[in-house]
């Protein structure tokens, strides 16, 4: 398992908190593991909830039907990299 960066850890905490993922420790989420299906097992409703939480916390808008969503939501690392790039740092 890869080590989380500080930005990834912060995002993992937001993910667990906003989706009420019981039994999931933010620091235990592999930043390169898939967020959907075989990974954390998130679904489209979770993606919407997470998009809202990211917008509220970071001011980064993620469109529900965005064509890049599959890439952006591929993993915690991909989502964190996208959020950081949109925040300008």
SERO-4910 file (N, C-alpha, C, O; in steps of 0.05 Angstrom, whole numbers):
BEGIN
 pado doro    nc1    nc2    nc3   cac1   cac2   cac3    cc1    cc2    cc3    oc1    oc2    oc3
  Unk    A     17    -24      0      0      0      0     17     25      0     37     26     15
  Unk    A     10     44    -16     25     69    -18     19     87      7     -2     84     19
  Unk    A     38    104     13     35    123     35     18    147     25     23    157      3
  Unk    A     -1    156     42    -16    179     35      0    205     39     16    206     58
  Unk    A     -4    224     22      7    251     26    -11    265     46    -33    255     52
  Unk    A     -3    288     56    -20    303     74    -46    311     61    -68    310     73
  Unk    A    -45    319     35    -69    327     21    -88    303     17   -112    306     19
  Unk    A    -76    280     12    -92    256      8   -105    248     35   -128    239     35
  Unk    A    -91    251     57   -102    244     83   -125    262     90   -146    253    100
  Unk    A   -122    287     84   -144    307     89   -168    300     72   -191    301     82
  Unk    A   -164    293     47   -186    285     30   -199    259     38   -223    256     37
  Unk    A   -182    240     48   -193    215     58   -211    219     82   -232    206     84
  Unk    A   -203    238     99   -220    244    122   -246    256    114   -267    250    125
  Unk    A   -245    274     94   -270    286     83   -288    264     71   -312    264     74
  Unk    A   -275    246     56   -290    224     43   -305    207     64   -329    202     61
  Unk    A   -290    198     84   -302    181    104   -324    196    120   -345    184    125
  Unk    A   -318    221    126   -337    237    142   -362    243    125   -385    240    135
  Unk    A   -359    252    100   -382    260     84   -399    237     75   -423    240     71
  Unk    A   -387    213     73   -402    190     63   -410    171     86   -422    150     82
  Unk    A   -403    179    111   -409    163    135   -401    134    131   -416    115    135
  Unk    A   -376    130    122   -365    103    118   -358     90    144   -336     95    155
  Unk    A   -375     74    154   -370     61    180   -349     39    177   -349     24    157
  Unk    A   -331     38    196   -310     18    196   -288     23    177   -270      6    173
  Unk    A   -287     47    164   -265     54    146   -249     76    160   -259     97    167
  Unk    A   -223     70    163   -205     90    175   -193    106    152   -181     94    133
  Unk    A   -194    133    153   -183    149    131   -154    143    125   -147    141    101
  Unk    A   -138    138    145   -109    133    141   -104    106    128    -83    100    118
  Unk    A   -125     88    129   -122     61    118   -130     59     89   -128     38     77
  Unk    A   -140     81     77   -148     80     49   -123     82     32   -107    101     33
  Unk    A   -119     61     15    -97     61     -3   -101     83    -24   -121     82    -38
  Unk    A    -83    102    -26    -88    125    -45    -89    116    -74    -99    131    -91
  Unk    A    -79     92    -80    -80     83   -108   -102     62   -114   -105     54   -136
  Unk    A   -116     55    -93   -138     35    -96   -162     49   -109   -167     72   -104
  Unk    A   -178     34   -124   -202     46   -136   -222     54   -115   -224     41    -94
  Unk    A   -235     77   -120   -256     86   -101   -282     71   -106   -298     68    -87
  Unk    A   -286     62   -130   -311     49   -137   -308     19   -142   -285     10   -144
  Unk    A   -330      5   -143   -330    -24   -148   -312    -39   -128   -318    -39   -104
  Unk    A   -292    -52   -138   -276    -70   -121   -260    -55    -99   -251    -68    -80
  Unk    A   -256    -30   -102   -240    -15    -82   -257     -9    -58   -263    -27    -42
  Unk    A   -263     16    -53   -280     24    -30   -310     17    -35   -325     17    -16
  Unk    A   -317     11    -60   -344      3    -65   -364     26    -67   -388     22    -62
  Unk    A   -354     50    -73   -372     73    -75   -390     70   -100   -383     55   -119
  Unk    A   -412     85   -100   -430     84   -123   -435    113   -132   -423    132   -122
  Unk    A   -453    116   -151   -458    143   -163   -469    163   -143   -464    186   -145
  Unk    A   -485    153   -124   -496    171   -103   -473    181    -86   -472    204    -78
  Unk    A   -454    163    -79   -431    171    -64   -414    191    -79   -404    210    -67
  Unk    A   -412    188   -105   -397    207   -121   -409    235   -120   -395    255   -118
  Unk    A   -436    236   -120   -450    261   -119   -445    274    -91   -439    298    -89
  Unk    A   -448    258    -70   -443    268    -43   -414    278    -40   -410    300    -28
  Unk    A   -396    263    -50   -367    270    -48   -362    296    -64   -346    313    -56
  Unk    A   -374    298    -88   -371    323   -104   -380    347    -89   -367    368    -89
  Unk    A   -403    345    -75   -414    367    -59   -395    374    -36   -390    397    -30
  Unk    A   -385    353    -23   -366    358      0   -341    371     -9   -330    389      4
  Unk    A   -330    362    -32   -306    374    -44   -311    403    -51   -294    420    -46
  Unk    A   -334    409    -63   -340    436    -71   -342    454    -46   -333    477    -46
  Unk    A   -355    444    -25   -358    459     -1   -332    465     14   -326    487     22
  Unk    A   -315    444     15   -290    446     30   -268    460     14   -254    477     25
  Unk    A   -266    454    -12   -244    464    -28   -251    485    -49   -234    497    -61
  Unk    A   -277    488    -54   -286    507    -74   -280    497   -102   -279    512   -121
  Unk    A   -278    470   -105   -272    458   -131   -297    444   -141   -308    426   -127
  Unk    A   -308    453   -163   -332    442   -174   -326    417   -191   -309    417   -208
  Unk    A   -341    395   -185   -339    371   -201   -367    366   -213   -386    362   -199
  Unk    A   -369    367   -239   -394    363   -252   -403    334   -251   -387    316   -256
  Unk    A   -428    330   -246   -439    302   -243   -435    286   -269   -430    262   -268
  Unk    A   -437    300   -291   -434    286   -317   -408    292   -331   -405    289   -355
  Unk    A   -389    301   -316   -363    308   -328   -349    283   -340   -348    262   -329
  Unk    A   -339    287   -365   -327    265   -379   -301    256   -366   -292    233   -371
  Unk    A   -289    273   -350   -264    265   -337   -269    252   -310   -249    244   -296
  Unk    A   -294    249   -302   -300    238   -275   -288    210   -270   -278    204   -249
  Unk    A   -288    193   -291   -277    167   -287   -247    168   -280   -238    153   -263
  Unk    A   -233    187   -292   -205    190   -286   -202    204   -259   -185    196   -242
  Unk    A   -217    225   -254   -215    241   -229   -222    224   -205   -208    226   -184
  Unk    A   -243    208   -207   -251    191   -184   -239    163   -184   -248    146   -170
  Unk    A   -218    160   -201   -206    133   -203   -195    124   -176   -197    100   -169
  Unk    A   -183    142   -161   -171    135   -135   -169    160   -118   -173    182   -127
  Unk    A   -162    156    -93   -158    178    -75   -136    196    -86   -137    221    -84
  Unk    A   -115    184    -96    -92    199   -106   -100    216   -130    -92    239   -132
  Unk    A   -116    204   -149   -125    219   -172   -143    242   -164   -141    264   -175
  Unk    A   -161    237   -146   -179    258   -137   -164    281   -123   -169    304   -128
  Unk    A   -145    273   -106   -129    293    -92   -113    310   -112   -111    334   -109
  Unk    A   -101    297   -132    -85    312   -152   -103    331   -167    -94    354   -173
  Unk    A   -127    323   -173   -146    341   -188   -153    364   -170   -153    387   -180
  Unk    A   -160    359   -145   -168    381   -127   -145    401   -124   -149    425   -125
  Unk    A   -120    390   -120    -97    408   -117    -92    424   -142    -85    448   -140
  Unk    A    -95    412   -165    -90    427   -190   -111    449   -194   -105    470   -204
  Unk    A   -136    444   -186   -157    464   -189   -155    486   -169   -164    508   -174
  Unk    A   -142    480   -146   -139    501   -126   -114    518   -131   -109    538   -118
  Unk    A    -99    509   -151    -75    525   -158    -52    519   -139    -36    536   -132
  Unk    A    -51    494   -129    -29    487   -112    -35    462    -98    -18    453    -82
***
